[in-house]
Amino acid sequence: MKLSYEGLKKDAALWQEKGFIIPTHDIERMKENTKAAPEWMHIGAGNIFRGYVARLADDLLEQGLMSTGIFAAECFSREPIEKMLIPYDDLVLFVGLRARGDKYLRIIGSIADAEAAAGEGFERLKAAARSSSLQMISFTITEKGYATHDMNGNVLEGAARDIENGTEGDLSSAMGKTASLLYERFRAGAAPIALVSMDNCSANGEKLRAGVMFIVNGWHKNGFVPAGFVKYVSDTSKVSFPWSMIDKITPRPDAGVGRELADMGIEGMAPMETGIGTFIAPFVNAEMPEYLVIEDSFPNGRPPLEKAGVYITGRDTVNKAERMKVMTCLNPLHTALAVTGCLLGFGKISEEMADEDLKKLVYGLGYKEGLPVVTDPGIIRPEDFLKEVLEERLPNPSLPDTPQRIATDTSQKIPIRFGETIKAHEEKGDSGTLELIPFVTAAWLRYLLGTDDKGEPFAPSPDPLLEELTERLSPLHFGAPLTEEGERAVNGILSNPALFGTDLTKNGLAPKVTAYLREMLCAGGVRKTLKKALDNAGA
């Protein structure tokens, strides 16, 4: 069995016999329609896009509510497209991993085309951007993709180079390439468009807008674009940046799932490693629960996404849903399991949920330190969401998610996942009662030392601030007491509002973090300190 148009036509009965839902809409006609009048472009063709966003479009195609598909794009390398889309006629094999062990199997056929935003591929993307039919460009490029400055406020090299080189230069940042697509659209008649971040970060629409505007204003200052272009991008009736909240755990492709698919007789299902060390596959394995809430701000129209289960609402509700998830009910728990899991030698998130201490940690973070300051979005009940996370999603043994994956880019996540909750408790006047958030903060600093609880070295996951933070923590050593120099280094990090959303040395939490960290610097110290924090919290 081959994942291709011809394979689906030839073996349709066999695919269905194996339990797969296969497309019934005319994929070739969809591709023709998209080429003639594209309506949806998406930048960031990774797992969350292929396993969720593309499936939304597939749902609408199946219902006859869309006639075009999605033009998918990668910001930089064409390698993922060449390996996981082109050989399979842009089809995606989705494997939904249910907690009870059975699987939801589906072929997604909504990707009309795929390109990288470089060379000839970028010219094709520019041509699509010039089309007045294009309604939106959506993004899943991770939070760091929107960054133009580092934690100290310095302009990142890629953004600085793009501003210096101008619109026709060899663009090297995601925001520079996005601004270039908008400039093409402006010069082609300035048709309206929505730029929709679907990344897992708070105020994602504002992050996208800020990144694009930084490039646009820089180009105008350097004389590369006229004032009219700045006005166009600044006018929300022309270019909107809707906020959204997305939630669906989509781990990297699991080799075991690939073997199961191969055992069914499906060709070419083994995961592949890219040149930059990431793992890709023509299939996506993910959990079944999913949430997408989008602000209804689309100046050139939009697909009827609500017919595919998306919440279309106002910005305030989107913001509340995001704060509920990111501050309280999911993301802080994930980060806590990530850093402690790496330190304690766990390989799967679900295995951590079978550890009594770690289970108490996330239950305490959710119910004792999170829910008292939760933001209720009205469309999703926080208590129900948290219960689903703790009882169904995180313990799901079928989900091959790892603490190492979740620990990626933790420095970019800490300000919202914990900083906002700390500030909410500050407003209540009870931040001094927090125990588990200070413990997790200390565990993260301990994690950055790259030595586990047994004293064995490990490689921390990629993080844009890893080198800088490691250097700052160089006075700390596993197996040695925390010195005055080390404490000053720790306080230098804890006092940075860019990292924590607030200054922990001013709100009284720094001494608690430092005390926990001090006890973690010896073999077995992380486990012992975890138990102590749980006792202190009454968890």
WOJO-V293174 format. One record per residue. OMEGA is omega in degrees with one decimal (none if undefined). Layout:
[[OMEGA] [OMEGA]]
This chain:
[[-177.6] [177.7] [-179.0] [176.0] [-176.8] [179.1] [178.8] [179.4] [-174.7] [-172.6] [-176.7] [-178.4] [-179.5] [176.0] [-178.6] [176.9] [178.6] [176.3] [-177.9] [166.3] [-178.1] [-177.4] [173.5] [177.2] [-177.0] [-175.6] [-179.0] [176.5] [177.0] [179.4] [178.2] [179.5] [-178.6] [178.3] [-178.4] [-176.1] [-178.7] [179.4] [-172.8] [171.9] [177.2] [178.7] [-177.7] [-171.5] [-179.3] [-172.1] [-177.1] [176.7] [-173.3] [-176.1] [-177.9] [-175.8] [179.3] [178.8] [175.3] [178.1] [178.6] [176.4] [-177.9] [174.9] [179.5] [179.6] [-177.4] [-178.0] [171.7] [175.5] [176.5] [178.3] [-176.4] [171.6] [-175.9] [-177.7] [169.3] [-176.2] [-170.2] [-173.9] [175.1] [-175.1] [179.3] [179.8] [-178.2] [-175.0] [-173.5] [178.1] [-174.4] [-178.9] [-176.1] [179.1] [178.8] [175.4] [179.2] [175.3] [-178.1] [176.9] [177.4] [-174.0] [-180.0] [-177.1] [-178.1] [172.4] [178.8] [-172.7] [173.2] [-174.2] [-176.0] [171.4] [-179.1] [-175.6] [-177.0] [179.7] [-175.0] [-176.0] [179.1] [-178.8] [172.1] [-177.8] [178.7] [176.6] [-179.0] [177.9] [179.5] [177.5] [177.2] [177.3] [177.9] [178.6] [177.2] [180.0] [179.6] [-176.0] [-179.4] [-179.8] [-176.4] [-176.7] [-178.1] [167.4] [178.3] [-171.8] [162.0] [-174.4] [-174.7] [-173.1] [-177.8] [178.8] [-178.9] [-172.5] [172.0] [-179.4] [175.5] [-174.7] [179.4] [178.3] [179.5] [179.6] [178.7] [-173.5] [-178.2] [179.5] [179.7] [-179.6] [179.7] [178.9] [-179.2] [-175.1] [177.2] [-171.2] [-177.2] [-179.6] [177.0] [-172.2] [-173.7] [178.3] [178.5] [-179.3] [175.9] [-179.8] [177.4] [177.9] [178.7] [176.5] [177.8] [179.8] [175.3] [-179.2] [178.2] [-177.5] [-179.8] [178.0] [174.6] [176.6] [-179.8] [177.7] [173.5] [173.6] [-168.4] [172.6] [174.7] [-179.6] [-175.0] [177.4] [-177.0] [178.6] [-174.1] [177.3] [177.9] [177.2] [178.1] [179.7] [-178.3] [179.5] [179.4] [-177.6] [178.0] [177.8] [-177.5] [179.5] [177.4] [177.5] [179.7] [178.7] [-179.0] [174.2] [-178.5] [-178.3] [179.9] [178.5] [179.6] [178.3] [176.7] [179.9] [179.7] [-177.6] [-178.7] [-175.2] [-176.1] [173.7] [177.0] [-179.9] [179.7] [178.6] [-177.1] [173.5] [177.5] [171.1] [179.2] [-179.4] [172.2] [-177.9] [-178.5] [-179.4] [175.9] [-177.1] [-176.0] [-178.7] [178.5] [176.4] [178.1] [179.3] [178.2] [179.1] [177.7] [178.6] [175.5] [-179.3] [-178.6] [-175.3] [167.7] [-175.2] [-178.1] [175.2] [-178.1] [176.2] [179.2] [179.2] [179.9] [173.2] [175.3] [-178.4] [-177.9] [178.4] [175.7] [176.4] [173.8] [172.4] [-174.2] [173.4] [179.1] [178.3] [-177.9] [179.3] [172.0] [179.8] [-175.5] [173.7] [-177.1] [179.8] [-175.0] [-172.8] [179.2] [-177.8] [-178.2] [171.8] [178.9] [-173.1] [179.6] [177.9] [177.3] [175.5] [178.7] [173.4] [175.6] [-169.4] [178.8] [-177.0] [-177.3] [179.3] [175.8] [-178.3] [179.4] [178.1] [179.1] [180.0] [177.5] [-177.1] [-170.4] [-176.8] [-163.8] [-159.4] [179.5] [-169.6] [177.8] [-179.8] [177.3] [-179.3] [177.8] [178.5] [-178.0] [-174.2] [178.4] [178.9] [177.3] [-178.8] [-175.3] [171.9] [179.0] [179.7] [179.1] [177.3] [-177.7] [177.9] [177.1] [-179.2] [174.1] [177.2] [-171.7] [-179.0] [-178.4] [175.4] [177.0] [-179.8] [-176.0] [174.2] [178.8] [177.1] [-177.6] [-172.0] [-173.5] [-175.5] [-178.9] [-175.2] [179.3] [178.9] [-176.3] [171.9] [-177.3] [-178.1] [179.4] [-178.0] [178.8] [-178.0] [-176.0] [-179.2] [178.8] [179.4] [-179.4] [178.9] [178.9] [179.4] [-173.6] [-173.6] [-177.1] [-169.2] [-178.5] [-179.9] [-174.4] [-176.6] [-179.7] [-175.9] [-175.0] [-177.6] [-173.1] [174.6] [-179.8] [177.8] [-177.4] [-178.6] [178.3] [174.3] [-177.4] [-179.5] [-179.8] [-174.0] [-174.9] [-175.1] [-178.1] [-173.8] [179.4] [-177.0] [-178.2] [177.5] [176.3] [-179.2] [178.3] [176.4] [175.3] [179.5] [177.2] [-179.4] [-177.9] [-179.2] [179.0] [179.3] [-177.7] [177.3] [-173.1] [175.3] [173.3] [177.7] [-178.9] [176.8] [177.2] [179.7] [177.6] [177.8] [177.6] [177.4] [-177.5] [177.4] [176.2] [177.3] [-176.2] [-173.6] [176.2] [-177.4] [179.7] [179.9] [171.8] [-179.5] [174.9] [-179.3] [-179.0] [-180.0] [-177.4] [-179.4] [-174.4] [-177.6] [-179.0] [-178.7] [177.4] [178.5] [179.9] [-178.1] [-177.0] [175.6] [-179.8] [-179.4] [175.1] [178.6] [179.4] [179.0] [175.7] [-177.8] [175.6] [177.5] [178.4] [179.0] [176.9] [178.7] [178.9] [179.9] [176.9] [176.7] [-176.4] [-178.9] [-174.9] [-180.0] [178.5] [179.5] [-172.3] [-178.7] [-179.5] [179.9] [-175.7] [177.3] [-179.2] [-178.2] [173.3] [-177.7] [-177.0] [179.1] [179.7] [177.6] [-177.8] [179.5] [176.9] [-179.1] [-179.6] [-177.2] [-177.9] [-170.5] [178.4] [178.9] [-177.9] [-175.5] [-179.3] [179.8] [-179.4] [-178.8] [175.8] [178.7] [179.7] [179.2] [178.3] [177.1] [-179.8] [-178.5] [-175.8] [-176.7] [none]]
